[in-house]
Amino acid sequence: MNWRTPAVLRTRKPPPAAAIQTLFTIAAYRGREGLARIRDDWDRVVRRVERPRFFHLYDWYWSYLEALEPDDTAVHFFVAYRDGEPVAVFPLKSGVRVRAGRKLRVLELPQHPHLPLVDFIGPRTQESRGVLRALLKHLEGHRGGAPPQPAWDYLSIEPCLEDSCAAAWLESDRPPFLLLEQLRTCNYIPTGASYEQIEKAFSRNFRGDLRKARNKLRATAAVEFRSCRGGSTLGAFFDEFLEVESSGWKGTQGTGTAIKLHPGLTRFYRNLIATFGPKGACEINLLRAGGKCIAGQFCLRVGDICYVLKIGYDEAHSRLAPGNMLMEWLLQRLAAEGEVKSLNLVTGAKWHENWQPRCHRVFSACLFRPSLRGLLLWGYKTFCLGVGQPLR
């Protein structure tokens, strides 16, 4: 496949080692107990991030660790301090991959189908330059009475946005034995303009499809759009969302991937409601017709961005285009309110194209340890597979 280095990672040459003068101290924590111990430090780090996203927040990681991670002790949290002040957090899970009969030890940002984006956490500023290099030095060994570090041959960072903290630190620190690959896109729709302005970008055919669906919806009895961002009602809205999300191809007669069918997934999203909801940062939108929910969206709001994490619609009402109708209503409402400047669709799904979104590139980065195993793996990846071939 064709491969291009993300532009953010090839803007300038790496600085010389002497230019990195900041001294960082790395402290290691582990599992749920370790995560609880660093809550205050985590929040202090996030306050330094210029534009934190949902996957930078402590509540997101707590929800994941409590509901989705079968072995919380495999998840490590490395906190970088400078002069006693927390500057960065590195969540890394240790694991093993078997390739060609050989075991490869990996440290990776936690992976799960319901963790659509990941990142390191910290400011993309001068104060954090050198922090990734400090982490790598810490991971390469320990001295004196320091506890041993998790074994690793390579460090995997994926899927990560091109404007992420990780991308900024890869650019500034330029670690050796680094391979990059563009994976996909993360689509978003700016909502700073009126909906009429947003709609002008749609094709004539799509505008016609929306108009026809609107007319059909107006002719349907008891149609209502509802939104909830907190309080006890949020739980009731989530129950309706679970039903509609499992009613179609994700349900028992399809792929079986619906949230409702998996207790861990259900608990994860209820955790998000419990942690983000009291801050007004969890939003569930529903479209009802004839007293029944026919489309739903599970969203998180962080800063001036609304993220659509999950959607679902009742395929029995496909003639009404319920998913599109709910999306149009959300765009209209956000544009009218003016609080949210961007509707982030999180992935790069094919159906997004009708909405003419803009996109961020999403990439994968692999850092190989300068050990015999790490260098052999880097060489095999580089010269045998070719740069840009996926490692997994």
C-alpha positions in Angstrom: 0.0 0.0 0.0 1.0 3.6 -0.5 2.3 5.2 2.7 2.9 8.8 3.6 4.4 10.1 6.8 1.8 12.4 8.5 2.7 16.0 7.7 2.8 17.0 11.3 5.7 14.5 11.7 7.9 15.8 8.9 7.9 19.5 9.3 11.5 20.0 10.7 14.7 18.1 11.6 14.9 16.7 15.2 16.7 18.9 17.7 20.1 17.8 18.9 20.2 16.0 22.2 21.9 18.9 23.9 18.9 21.1 23.2 16.7 19.0 25.5 17.7 20.4 28.9 14.6 19.8 30.9 15.0 17.1 33.5 12.0 14.8 33.9 11.3 12.2 36.6 9.2 9.3 35.7 7.0 7.5 38.2 5.2 4.2 37.4 1.7 3.2 38.6 -0.3 0.1 37.7 -3.9 -1.0 37.4 -7.0 0.4 39.0 -5.2 1.1 42.3 -2.5 3.0 40.5 -5.0 5.0 38.4 -6.8 6.1 41.6 -3.6 7.3 43.1 -2.8 9.7 40.2 -6.3 11.2 39.7 -5.2 14.7 40.9 -2.0 14.6 38.9 -3.9 13.5 35.8 -6.4 16.3 36.1 -3.5 18.8 36.6 -1.9 17.5 33.4 -5.2 17.8 31.4 -5.5 21.4 32.5 -2.3 22.1 30.7 -3.6 20.6 27.4 -4.7 23.3 25.0 -7.6 21.3 23.6 -8.3 18.1 25.6 -10.4 15.5 23.9 -12.6 12.9 25.5 -9.9 10.2 25.4 -7.5 12.5 27.4 -9.7 12.5 30.4 -9.4 10.5 33.6 -13.0 9.5 33.5 -12.6 7.9 30.1 -9.8 5.7 31.3 -11.5 4.9 34.6 -14.6 3.8 32.6 -12.4 1.6 30.3 -10.4 0.0 33.1 -13.4 -0.8 35.3 -15.6 -2.3 32.5 -13.5 -3.4 29.5 -10.1 -4.5 30.7 -10.0 -8.1 31.9 -6.5 -7.7 33.4 -6.1 -4.2 34.9 -2.6 -5.1 36.3 -1.3 -5.2 32.7 -2.1 -1.5 32.3 0.7 0.9 33.4 0.5 4.6 33.9 3.8 6.5 33.7 3.7 10.0 35.0 6.4 12.5 34.0 7.2 15.2 36.6 9.3 18.3 36.2 10.3 20.0 39.4 7.7 18.0 41.2 4.9 19.1 38.9 3.1 16.5 36.7 3.7 17.2 33.0 2.5 14.1 31.1 0.7 10.8 31.5 1.6 7.7 29.4 -1.1 4.9 29.6 0.6 1.7 28.3 -0.6 -1.9 28.4 1.9 -4.7 28.3 1.2 -7.7 26.1 2.6 -10.4 23.8 2.1 -10.9 20.1 3.1 -14.1 18.3 4.4 -13.7 14.8 6.1 -16.4 12.7 6.3 -18.6 15.9 8.1 -15.9 17.9 6.8 -14.0 20.9 7.1 -10.3 20.6 6.6 -8.2 23.7 4.7 -5.0 23.2 3.8 -1.9 25.2 0.8 -0.2 23.6 -1.8 2.4 24.3 -4.9 0.3 25.4 -6.7 -1.2 22.4 -10.4 -2.1 22.2 -13.0 -1.7 19.4 -14.8 0.8 21.7 -11.7 2.9 22.2 -11.7 4.6 18.8 -8.8 7.0 19.4 -5.9 7.0 21.9 -3.1 9.4 22.9 -0.6 10.3 25.4 -1.7 13.1 27.7 0.2 16.4 28.1 0.7 19.9 26.7 2.1 20.3 23.1 4.4 23.1 24.3 8.0 23.8 24.9 7.7 22.6 28.6 7.0 19.0 27.4 9.9 18.7 24.9 12.0 15.7 25.7 9.3 14.0 27.8 8.9 11.1 25.3 12.7 10.6 25.3 12.7 10.6 29.1 10.0 7.9 29.1 11.9 5.7 26.6 15.1 6.0 28.7 13.1 5.0 31.8 11.7 2.0 30.0 15.0 0.8 28.7 16.2 -0.2 32.2 16.2 0.5 35.9 19.0 1.2 38.3 19.5 0.6 42.0 16.4 -0.3 44.0 14.0 0.9 41.3 11.3 -1.6 40.4 11.7 -3.4 37.1 9.9 -2.0 34.1 7.6 -4.1 31.9 9.4 -6.1 29.2 9.0 -4.8 25.7 10.4 -5.1 22.2 8.4 -2.3 20.6 6.0 0.4 21.7 2.8 0.8 19.7 0.8 4.0 19.4 -2.5 3.6 17.5 -4.9 4.9 16.4 -3.8 8.4 17.0 -4.8 11.8 15.5 -2.2 13.8 13.5 -2.6 16.8 15.9 -2.3 14.6 19.0 0.1 15.0 21.9 1.9 11.8 20.8 2.4 13.2 17.3 3.8 16.5 18.7 6.3 14.6 20.9 7.3 12.2 18.1 8.1 15.3 16.0 10.0 17.1 18.7 11.9 14.2 20.2 12.5 12.2 17.0 13.2 8.8 18.6 15.3 6.4 16.5 13.8 3.2 15.0 10.4 4.8 14.4 8.0 3.6 11.8 4.8 5.4 10.8 1.7 4.5 8.9 -1.5 6.3 8.0 -4.5 4.2 9.0 -7.7 6.1 8.2 -9.4 9.4 8.8 -11.4 11.0 11.6 -14.2 13.0 10.1 -15.8 16.2 11.5 -18.2 18.9 10.5 -17.7 22.5 11.5 -20.8 23.9 13.2 -19.8 27.5 13.6 -21.9 28.6 10.6 -25.6 28.4 10.2 -27.1 25.1 9.1 -28.1 26.8 5.8 -24.4 27.4 5.1 -23.5 23.9 6.1 -26.2 22.4 3.8 -24.8 24.3 0.8 -21.9 21.9 0.7 -24.2 18.8 0.3 -24.8 17.5 -3.2 -28.1 18.3 -4.9 -29.1 14.6 -4.7 -28.4 14.4 -1.0 -30.3 17.6 -0.3 -33.2 16.1 -2.2 -33.0 12.9 -0.2 -33.1 14.9 3.1 -36.1 16.9 1.9 -38.1 13.7 0.9 -37.3 12.1 4.3 -38.4 15.3 6.1 -41.7 15.3 4.2 -42.3 11.6 5.1 -41.4 12.3 8.7 -43.9 15.2 8.9 -46.6 12.8 7.6 -45.8 10.4 10.4 -47.8 10.4 13.7 -46.2 11.5 17.0 -42.7 12.4 15.8 -40.4 14.0 18.3 -36.7 14.8 18.6 -35.3 14.6 22.2 -32.0 15.3 23.8 -30.7 14.8 27.3 -27.3 15.8 28.9 -27.8 14.9 32.5 -30.0 13.9 35.4 -31.9 10.8 36.0 -33.5 11.0 32.5 -30.1 10.2 30.9 -30.3 6.6 32.1 -33.8 6.2 30.7 -32.6 7.6 27.3 -29.8 5.2 27.4 -32.2 2.3 27.8 -34.0 3.5 24.6 -30.7 3.9 22.8 -29.7 0.3 23.7 -32.9 -1.1 22.2 -32.7 0.8 18.9 -28.9 0.1 18.6 -29.5 -3.6 18.9 -32.6 -3.7 16.6 -30.8 -4.0 13.3 -27.7 -5.6 11.9 -25.8 -5.3 15.2 -28.3 -7.5 17.0 -28.7 -11.2 17.6 -29.7 -11.9 14.0 -26.7 -10.0 12.7 -23.1 -9.4 13.9 -24.0 -9.7 17.6 -21.9 -6.6 18.3 -24.7 -4.5 19.8 -23.8 -2.9 23.2 -26.8 -4.4 24.9 -25.6 -8.0 24.1 -22.3 -7.5 26.1 -22.4 -6.8 29.8 -18.9 -5.2 29.8 -19.9 -2.8 27.0 -23.1 -1.9 28.7 -21.2 -1.2 31.9 -18.6 0.9 30.1 -21.3 3.2 28.6 -23.1 3.4 31.9 -19.8 4.4 33.5 -19.5 7.2 30.9 -23.0 8.4 31.8 -22.1 8.3 35.6 -18.8 10.2 35.1 -19.4 12.6 32.2 -23.2 13.1 32.8 -23.0 15.2 36.0 -20.7 17.6 34.1 -23.2 17.9 31.3 -20.7 16.2 29.0 -22.7 13.1 28.1 -25.5 13.6 25.6 -28.0 11.1 24.2 -30.2 12.2 21.3 -33.3 10.2 20.2 -35.8 10.3 17.4 -39.2 8.9 18.2 -42.1 8.1 16.0 -45.4 6.7 17.1 -44.1 6.5 20.7 -41.1 4.3 19.7 -37.5 5.3 19.4 -36.3 4.8 15.8 -32.9 6.4 16.0 -30.3 7.3 18.7 -26.9 8.8 19.2 -24.5 8.5 22.1 -22.3 11.6 22.3 -19.7 13.2 24.6 -19.1 16.9 24.7 -15.7 18.1 25.7 -14.8 21.8 25.2 -16.4 23.1 22.0 -16.6 19.7 20.3 -19.4 17.2 20.3 -18.3 13.6 19.6 -20.7 11.1 18.2 -19.4 7.8 19.7 -22.3 5.5 18.7 -25.4 5.6 16.6 -28.3 3.2 16.0 -31.5 3.2 14.0 -34.5 1.0 13.4 -34.1 -0.6 10.0 -37.9 -1.2 9.9 -38.3 2.5 9.5 -35.6 3.0 6.9 -38.0 4.7 4.5 -37.9 7.7 6.9 -34.1 7.8 6.9 -34.1 8.1 10.7 -30.3 8.2 11.1 -30.0 11.0 8.6 -33.0 12.9 10.1 -31.4 12.7 13.6 -28.1 13.8 12.2 -29.6 16.8 10.4 -31.5 17.8 13.6 -28.3 17.6 15.6 -26.5 19.8 13.1 -29.3 22.3 13.1 -29.4 22.5 16.9 -25.7 22.8 17.3 -25.4 25.5 14.7 -28.3 27.4 16.3 -26.9 27.2 19.8 -23.4 28.3 18.9 -21.8 26.6 21.8 -20.3 23.7 19.8 -17.9 24.6 17.0 -17.4 21.1 15.6 -19.4 17.8 15.4 -16.8 15.1 15.4 -17.8 11.8 13.9 -14.8 10.0 15.4 -14.3 7.5 12.5 -14.1 7.8 8.7 -17.2 5.7 7.8 -18.4 5.7 4.2 -21.8 7.1 5.0 -20.1 10.3 6.3 -19.3 11.3 2.8 -22.8 12.6 2.1 -22.3 15.2 4.9 -19.2 16.6 3.2 -17.0 16.4 6.4 -13.5 17.6 6.8 -11.0 15.1 8.2 -8.1 14.6 10.5 -5.7 11.8 9.5 -5.3 8.9 11.9 -1.9 7.2 12.1 0.0 4.3 13.8 3.5 4.7 15.1 5.8 1.9 16.3 8.9 2.6 18.4 11.4 -0.2 18.5 13.7 -0.8 21.5 17.4 -0.6 20.7 17.9 -4.2 21.8 18.8 -7.2 19.6 15.2 -8.3 19.4 13.9 -4.8 18.9 16.4 -4.0 16.1 15.8 -7.3 14.4 12.1 -6.6 14.4 12.6 -3.0 13.1 14.9 -4.4 10.3 12.4 -7.0 9.3 9.6 -4.5 9.3 11.6 -2.0 7.3 13.4 -4.1 4.8 11.3 -7.3 4.4 7.8 -6.0 4.8 8.4 -2.5 3.5 7.6 0.7 5.4 3.9 1.2 5.8 2.9 -2.5 6.0 0.9 -3.1 9.2 2.8 -4.7 12.1 -0.3 -6.7 13.3 
